[in-house]
Amino acid sequence: MFSEAARSLGYHPFPVPTATSSAPYVNPEGITLGRCEYCGHCNRTACEANAKASPNVNIMPVLRVEPKFELRTRVFVTRLVYDKEARRVTGVVYSDMTTGEEYEQPAGLVVLSSFVFGNTQQLLLAGIGEPYAVSTGKGVVGKNYCYQFEAGGEAFFEGREFNPFIGAPGMATAIDDFNGENFDHSSLGFFGGGYIACVNGGAPPIGGRVLPKGEPRWGVGWKQAEAKWYRCNTRFNTQGSVYAHRGNFMDLDPSYKDALGRPLLRLTYNATENDHKMSRYLVERLEGVIKAMNPTHYEVHNRPKNFTIVPYQSTHCTGGTMMGSDPGNSVVNRYLQAWDAHNLFIQGASVFPQQHGYNPTGTLGALAYWSAKAITEQYLKNPGPLVHA
């Protein structure tokens, strides 16, 4: 229905790619993935059929039999040991949370891959790179934090059942006509864009409940409304780009500390006028598609003026250790090697200088392969900076 409506408006709908196998599949590592059963229960959980491409399915079985690999659970790295004069990381200090003991693990090569916030915090704690200072605009570590800007809606079709409790949550149909530079921005007053998607599968019995405006929110009337509308609705989302802004950044909190006495990472963030304009434009296009689907009721939602984590949107955070061509404007080079420590490689969306309108995971995978190739084929043979400033 979404595809037909989008095509009637001149748009170009397509099935959204999702990392779930529709048939048994042997991946390049020799691991067999199962077939998706479209059970609707895999949203944010492991897959009982082993059909979802997750590390526990398609990476860990290979690593477990590798003699050089050791997985240490219930421990976390508290700090990097940094030799500033030698411009290298000599090891990591980690704590065992079951015993409370602290260990130092010497290392010739360190790969930091602890998500956007962990990567940034570790560099700030170790003194690797110049911290970003919002007052002066100088520094790079913690700079260019970006999120993704989402807004969506729901449509209700009396007498039509979509059974949102089944299907793969990643299954969706989208249009890309208003993503990035795919459309004319003349006189629109904003940069960027995003995709517009119809998502139906994987609505859990509690978290997936939505009702039209005017229906009761408690009591017998609420139960009757839920029974009427739960299977007769579908959901929509717009996910747009976010450009870096000098007022959005991460630094070490001057007051709050964790259980080990380390300063917590502090996030200073709010959406910009550009973000809101871009999002409102996407929602207007979405509303046009919904109307063409001829629902009984529908609602669309713009994001509130000030940032809030309620309701939940994505966990697609980027920035803080951005990649670039010069140590004066970036933290890592094109191979994700830290400018200030040649044996430190940083993986993850923290290396993104901006946030585009797509999910970052595919690009992260490509960057990880790119960096690993440089490490194995260049760095290990001749340790040192792979790019000279």
C-alpha positions in Angstrom: 0.0 0.0 0.0 2.8 2.4 0.8 4.6 1.6 -2.4 1.5 2.1 -4.5 0.8 5.4 -2.8 4.4 6.6 -3.2 4.5 5.7 -6.8 1.3 7.5 -7.4 3.0 10.7 -6.2 6.0 10.1 -8.5 8.4 8.7 -5.8 10.5 5.6 -6.1 9.8 3.1 -3.2 12.1 0.1 -2.5 12.5 -2.6 0.1 14.8 -1.5 2.9 17.9 -3.8 3.1 18.1 -5.7 6.4 20.8 -8.0 7.7 18.6 -11.0 8.1 18.8 -14.1 5.9 15.7 -15.2 4.1 17.2 -18.7 3.5 20.0 -20.7 5.1 23.3 -19.0 4.2 27.0 -19.8 4.7 28.9 -16.5 5.3 32.5 -15.8 4.2 33.7 -17.0 7.6 32.1 -20.4 7.1 29.3 -19.9 9.6 25.8 -21.0 8.7 23.0 -18.6 9.3 19.4 -19.9 9.6 16.3 -18.8 7.8 14.2 -15.9 9.2 10.9 -17.3 10.6 9.3 -13.8 10.6 8.3 -14.4 14.2 8.3 -10.7 15.2 10.3 -11.3 18.3 13.9 -10.3 17.3 13.6 -6.6 17.8 16.5 -5.6 20.1 17.1 -9.3 21.0 19.0 -12.3 19.7 17.5 -14.4 17.0 16.4 -17.9 18.0 16.7 -19.1 14.3 20.3 -17.6 14.0 19.0 -15.7 10.9 20.1 -12.2 12.1 23.6 -11.1 11.3 24.9 -10.5 14.9 28.4 -10.9 16.3 27.2 -13.8 18.5 26.2 -15.7 15.3 28.6 -14.8 12.5 31.8 -13.7 14.3 32.1 -15.3 17.7 32.1 -19.0 16.6 35.2 -18.2 14.5 37.0 -16.4 17.2 36.3 -19.0 19.9 38.5 -21.5 18.1 41.3 -19.1 17.3 44.2 -19.9 19.6 45.3 -16.2 19.7 41.9 -14.9 20.8 40.8 -14.6 24.4 37.5 -13.2 25.5 37.5 -11.7 29.0 34.0 -11.2 30.3 32.9 -8.9 33.2 35.9 -6.6 32.7 36.2 -3.2 31.2 39.1 -1.0 30.2 39.3 1.9 32.6 42.1 3.8 30.8 44.7 3.7 28.0 48.3 3.9 29.0 49.7 6.6 26.8 53.4 7.5 26.2 53.0 11.0 24.8 56.7 11.5 24.0 56.8 8.2 22.0 53.3 9.0 20.6 52.1 5.5 21.2 49.8 3.6 23.6 51.8 1.0 25.6 48.8 -0.9 27.0 45.5 -0.7 28.7 44.4 -0.8 32.4 41.3 -2.9 33.0 39.2 -3.8 36.0 37.7 -7.2 36.8 34.2 -6.4 38.0 33.8 -9.8 39.7 36.9 -9.4 42.0 37.5 -5.6 41.9 41.1 -6.2 40.9 42.9 -4.0 38.4 45.3 -5.2 35.7 47.6 -3.6 33.2 47.8 -5.3 29.8 50.8 -4.3 27.8 50.0 -4.0 24.0 51.9 -3.3 20.8 48.7 -2.4 19.0 45.4 -1.2 20.5 42.0 -1.1 18.7 39.6 1.2 20.5 36.0 0.2 19.7 33.8 1.2 22.7 31.1 3.1 20.9 30.9 6.9 20.3 30.9 7.9 24.0 33.4 5.3 25.2 35.9 6.1 22.5 35.8 9.8 23.2 35.9 9.4 27.0 39.0 7.1 26.8 40.9 9.6 24.7 40.0 12.5 27.0 41.0 10.5 30.1 44.3 9.4 28.5 45.2 12.9 27.2 45.4 11.7 23.6 44.7 14.6 21.3 43.5 18.1 22.1 40.1 18.3 23.8 37.6 20.5 22.0 36.8 23.8 23.7 33.5 25.3 22.8 34.6 28.8 24.0 37.4 29.0 21.5 36.5 26.5 18.8 39.9 24.9 19.2 40.6 21.2 19.8 39.2 18.1 18.1 38.5 15.4 20.7 34.8 15.5 21.6 34.0 17.8 18.6 31.3 17.3 16.0 28.9 15.2 18.0 25.8 14.4 15.9 22.6 12.4 16.3 20.0 11.5 13.7 16.8 13.5 13.5 13.7 11.3 13.4 9.9 12.0 13.3 7.2 9.6 12.3 3.5 8.8 12.3 0.9 6.1 12.4 -2.1 5.3 10.2 -5.2 3.3 11.1 -7.3 1.3 8.6 -10.6 0.1 9.9 -11.3 -3.4 8.6 -7.8 -4.0 7.3 -5.5 -6.3 9.4 -1.7 -6.0 9.1 -0.8 -8.2 12.1 2.2 -6.1 13.3 3.2 -8.7 15.8 4.8 -10.9 13.1 7.4 -10.3 10.5 11.0 -9.1 10.8 11.3 -5.7 12.5 13.9 -4.7 9.9 11.5 -5.2 7.1 10.3 -1.9 5.7 9.6 0.0 2.5 11.2 3.4 1.9 11.6 6.2 -0.5 14.9 7.9 -0.9 13.7 10.8 -3.0 14.4 13.3 -0.2 17.7 12.0 1.1 21.0 13.9 0.9 21.3 15.7 -2.5 18.6 13.6 -4.2 16.3 16.6 -4.5 16.5 20.3 -5.3 17.1 22.4 -2.1 16.6 25.7 -3.8 14.6 28.1 -1.6 13.9 25.4 1.0 16.1 27.0 3.6 17.9 23.9 4.8 20.7 21.4 3.9 20.5 17.6 4.1 17.6 15.2 4.0 16.6 11.7 4.9 14.5 8.6 4.1 10.8 8.1 4.6 9.8 4.5 5.5 6.7 2.4 6.3 7.6 -0.2 9.0 5.1 -2.8 10.0 6.7 -5.8 11.6 7.9 -6.4 15.1 5.4 -4.4 17.1 5.5 -6.1 20.6 2.2 -6.5 22.4 2.9 -3.6 24.9 5.6 -1.4 23.2 3.9 -1.6 19.8 0.5 -0.3 20.8 -0.7 2.9 19.4 -4.2 4.4 19.3 -5.9 7.2 17.3 -6.6 10.5 19.0 -9.8 10.5 21.0 -9.7 6.9 22.1 -9.7 6.2 25.8 -6.3 5.8 27.5 -7.4 3.5 30.3 -10.1 1.2 31.6 -12.6 -0.8 29.6 -12.8 1.7 26.8 -9.0 1.5 26.4 -9.1 -2.3 26.2 -11.8 -2.2 23.6 -9.9 0.4 21.5 -6.7 -1.7 21.7 -8.5 -4.8 20.5 -10.0 -2.9 17.6 -6.9 -1.0 16.4 -3.8 -3.1 17.3 -3.8 -5.2 14.2 -5.2 -2.5 12.0 -2.4 0.1 12.1 1.0 0.6 10.5 3.9 2.9 11.4 6.0 5.4 9.6 9.4 7.0 10.2 11.5 9.7 8.7 15.2 9.7 9.5 17.3 12.6 8.5 20.8 13.9 8.5 22.4 16.0 11.2 25.3 18.4 10.5 27.9 19.2 13.1 27.4 22.4 15.1 30.0 24.1 17.3 27.6 24.0 20.3 27.1 20.2 20.1 30.0 18.3 21.7 31.3 15.9 24.4 33.7 16.6 27.3 34.6 15.3 30.7 32.1 16.3 33.4 33.7 18.6 36.0 31.5 17.3 38.9 30.1 13.8 38.3 32.2 10.6 38.5 31.7 6.9 38.0 32.2 4.2 40.6 35.9 4.2 39.9 36.3 7.9 40.4 36.7 8.7 36.7 34.9 11.8 35.3 31.8 10.9 33.4 31.4 11.9 29.8 29.2 15.0 29.5 27.1 15.5 26.4 26.0 19.0 25.3 23.5 18.7 22.5 20.4 20.2 20.9 18.9 20.1 17.4 19.6 23.1 15.2 17.2 25.1 13.2 18.4 23.3 10.1 17.6 20.0 11.6 14.0 21.0 12.4 13.4 22.6 9.0 14.7 19.4 7.3 12.6 17.2 9.5 9.4 19.2 9.0 9.9 19.0 5.2 10.2 15.2 5.4 7.1 14.9 7.6 5.1 16.9 5.1 6.2 14.6 2.3 5.3 11.6 4.6 1.9 13.0 5.2 1.2 13.2 1.5 2.0 9.5 1.1 -0.1 8.6 4.1 -3.1 10.5 2.7 -2.7 8.7 -0.6 -3.0 5.4 1.3 -6.5 6.5 2.3 -6.5 5.6 6.0 -9.4 5.8 8.4 -7.3 7.9 10.8 -3.7 9.0 10.8 -1.3 11.1 12.8 2.2 12.6 12.1 4.5 13.9 14.7 7.2 16.6 14.6 10.0 16.4 17.2 9.8 18.9 20.1 11.9 22.0 20.0 14.4 20.9 22.6 16.1 17.5 22.5 14.5 14.7 24.6 15.0 11.0 24.7 11.3 10.5 25.1 10.0 9.0 22.9 12.9 6.8 21.9 14.4 7.3 18.5 17.6 5.8 17.2 20.9 5.1 19.0 22.8 6.4 15.9 25.3 8.7 17.5 28.4 9.9 15.7 31.4 12.1 16.1 33.9 12.9 18.9 37.0 11.2 17.3 36.4 12.3 13.7 38.5 11.2 10.7 40.1 13.7 8.4 43.2 14.7 6.4 44.9 16.8 9.0 45.6 16.5 12.8 44.5 20.1 13.1 40.9 19.2 12.2 40.6 15.5 13.0 41.5 12.8 15.5 42.2 9.9 13.1 43.5 9.6 9.6 41.9 7.9 6.7 42.9 4.5 8.1 41.3 5.3 11.5 44.8 5.6 13.0 45.1 8.2 15.7 47.3 11.1 14.8 48.7 11.3 18.3 49.4 7.6 18.8 50.4 5.6 15.7 49.6 2.2 17.3 46.1 3.2 18.3 43.2 2.6 15.8 39.7 3.8 16.6 36.7 2.0 15.2 33.1 3.0 15.2 30.8 5.9 14.4 32.8 8.3 16.6 35.0 8.7 13.5 32.2 10.2 11.4 32.7 14.0 10.8 28.9 14.4 10.1 25.8 12.3 10.3 24.0 11.4 7.1 20.4 10.3 6.6 21.2 6.6 6.5 21.9 4.2 9.3 25.6 4.3 10.0 26.2 0.6 10.4 26.9 -0.3 6.8 29.5 2.4 6.5 31.1 1.3 9.8 31.5 -2.2 8.5 33.2 -0.9 5.4 35.5 1.3 7.4 36.4 -1.6 9.7 37.4 -3.7 6.8 39.4 -0.8 5.3 41.2 -0.1 8.5 41.9 -3.9 9.2 43.4 -4.2 5.7 45.7 -1.3 6.4 46.7 -2.7 9.8 47.5 -6.2 8.5 49.0 -5.3 5.1 50.9 -2.1 6.0 51.2 -1.2 9.7 52.3 -4.6 11.0 55.0 -4.8 8.4 56.3 -1.3 9.2 54.8 0.2 12.4 54.4 3.9 12.3 52.2 6.7 10.9 50.4 5.5 7.7 49.6 9.1 6.7 52.1 11.8 7.4 50.7 15.3 8.3 
